[in-house]
């Protein structure tokens, strides 16, 4: 599964100022994102993102990363592959140095002090576009999958996040199915 690590790490890059991704790795990320939400919805999201103020985009990038950190610690273990993925996501998010260091520090202490994590309800308020929510739900499921073991807490947390995001059970299952497929 680690061969997909760089591809899915580009998804936070969707939250760029223009909503555009560049390069082969990013193109592979777009293909996977299209499998999750469809080409039309991804295009609509990219247009919507292009209309958002820079501060909003930065806040959404940060929220997306914190949400992934949240998923990594729900089973009370951060596997080295989860840490590697999250470090890649943080470093590829085009954040300023201070915010990047804050998120790397949060990743380092999240397991021992989960109180430092932002509540997922607060993160959901920032990630308020329906298509973006589905992509972030998929990304959190990838975080759960990356270590090769799915814990009951990860499954319950995935469904909890889907409910908070307002993603119906059928859509949440479809997202999981895309990421659970052997072709992924």
C-alpha positions in Angstrom: 0.0 0.0 0.0 2.9 2.4 0.5 3.1 2.8 -3.3 0.0 5.0 -3.0 1.4 7.1 -0.1 2.6 9.9 -2.3 -0.5 9.9 -4.5 -3.0 10.3 -1.7 -0.7 12.8 0.1 -1.4 15.2 -2.9 -5.1 15.5 -2.0 -4.4 18.3 0.5 -2.8 20.0 -2.5 -6.3 20.2 -4.0 -6.7 22.9 -1.4 -4.3 25.2 -3.3 -5.2 28.7 -4.1 -6.3 27.8 -7.6 -7.5 24.3 -6.9 -5.1 23.0 -9.5 -2.6 20.2 -9.2 0.5 19.9 -11.3 2.9 17.0 -12.1 2.6 13.2 -12.5 2.1 12.4 -8.9 -0.7 15.0 -8.6 -2.3 13.7 -11.7 -2.4 10.2 -10.2 -4.0 11.8 -7.1 -6.6 13.4 -9.3 -7.4 10.0 -10.9 -7.9 8.4 -7.5 -10.0 11.4 -6.3 -12.1 11.1 -9.4 -12.7 7.4 -8.6 -13.9 8.5 -5.1 -16.2 11.5 -6.0 -16.5 11.6 -9.8 -15.0 14.0 -12.4 -17.9 16.4 -12.4 -18.0 16.8 -8.6 -14.2 17.2 -8.5 -14.3 19.8 -11.1 -17.0 21.7 -9.2 -14.9 21.5 -6.0 -11.9 22.9 -7.8 -13.9 25.8 -9.2 -15.4 26.5 -5.7 -11.9 26.4 -4.2 -10.7 28.9 -6.8 -13.4 31.3 -5.5 -12.3 31.0 -1.8 -10.1 33.6 -0.1 -6.5 32.4 0.7 -7.1 32.4 4.4 -10.0 30.0 4.0 -7.9 27.7 1.9 -5.1 27.6 4.4 -7.6 27.0 7.2 -9.1 24.1 5.2 -5.6 22.6 4.5 -4.8 22.7 8.2 -8.2 21.2 9.1 -7.7 18.4 6.6 -4.4 17.5 8.1 -5.6 17.7 11.7 -8.5 15.4 10.7 -6.0 12.8 9.4 -4.0 13.1 12.6 -7.2 12.5 14.5 -7.9 9.3 12.6 -4.3 8.1 13.1 -4.6 8.3 16.9 -8.2 6.9 17.3 -6.8 3.4 17.8 -4.2 4.7 20.2 -1.3 3.6 18.0 0.5 5.6 15.3 2.2 3.1 13.0 5.4 4.2 11.2 3.5 4.1 7.9 0.8 6.4 9.3 3.4 8.8 10.6 5.2 8.7 7.2 2.0 9.5 5.3 1.1 12.3 7.6 4.5 13.8 7.5 4.3 13.7 3.6 0.9 15.3 3.7 2.1 18.1 6.0 5.3 18.8 4.0 3.4 18.8 0.7 0.6 21.1 1.9 2.4 24.4 1.0 1.9 25.9 4.4 4.2 28.5 5.9 7.0 27.2 8.0 5.4 28.0 11.3 2.2 26.1 10.6 4.1 23.2 9.1 6.2 22.9 12.3 3.1 23.3 14.5 1.4 20.4 12.6 4.6 18.2 12.8 4.7 18.9 16.5 1.1 18.1 16.9 1.7 14.8 15.1 4.6 14.1 17.5 2.5 14.6 20.6 -1.0 13.7 19.4 -0.9 10.1 20.7 0.2 11.1 24.2 -2.0 14.2 24.5 -5.1 13.9 22.3 -6.5 17.0 24.1 -4.2 19.0 21.8 -6.3 17.9 18.8 -9.1 20.1 17.5 -12.5 18.6 17.9 -13.7 16.9 14.7 -16.9 18.9 14.8 -14.9 22.1 14.6 -12.8 20.7 11.7 -16.0 19.7 10.0 -17.3 23.3 10.1 -14.1 24.3 8.2 -14.4 21.5 5.7 -17.9 22.4 4.7 -18.1 21.6 0.9 -19.8 18.2 0.4 -17.3 16.9 -2.2 -14.4 18.0 0.0 -15.9 16.2 2.9 -16.1 13.0 0.9 -12.5 13.4 -0.2 -11.4 14.0 3.4 -13.5 11.0 4.5 -11.6 8.9 2.0 -8.3 10.3 3.1 -9.0 9.4 6.7 -10.0 5.9 5.7 -6.7 5.7 3.9 -4.9 6.7 7.1 -6.8 3.8 8.8 -5.8 1.4 6.1 -2.2 2.3 5.6 -0.9 0.2 8.5 -2.6 -3.0 7.1 -4.9 -3.4 10.1 -8.3 -1.9 10.7 -9.3 -1.5 14.3 -12.9 -1.4 15.5 -12.3 2.1 16.8 -11.2 3.2 13.3 -14.3 1.8 11.7 -16.5 3.5 14.4 -14.6 6.7 14.0 -15.0 6.6 10.2 -18.8 6.2 10.5 -18.9 8.9 13.2 -17.1 11.3 10.9 -19.3 10.4 7.9 -22.4 11.2 10.1 -20.8 14.5 11.2 -20.0 15.4 7.6 -23.6 14.5 6.6 -22.4 11.7 4.2 -25.1 9.0 4.0 -24.2 5.4 4.7 -24.3 4.3 1.1 -21.9 7.0 0.0 -19.6 6.2 3.0 -19.6 2.6 2.0 -18.9 3.4 -1.6 -15.9 5.5 -0.6 -14.5 2.6 1.6 -15.1 0.2 -1.3 -13.0 2.3 -3.7 -10.1 2.4 -1.2 -10.5 -1.2 -0.2 -10.3 -2.4 -3.8 -7.2 -4.4 -4.8 -6.6 -2.0 -7.7 -6.1 0.9 -5.4 
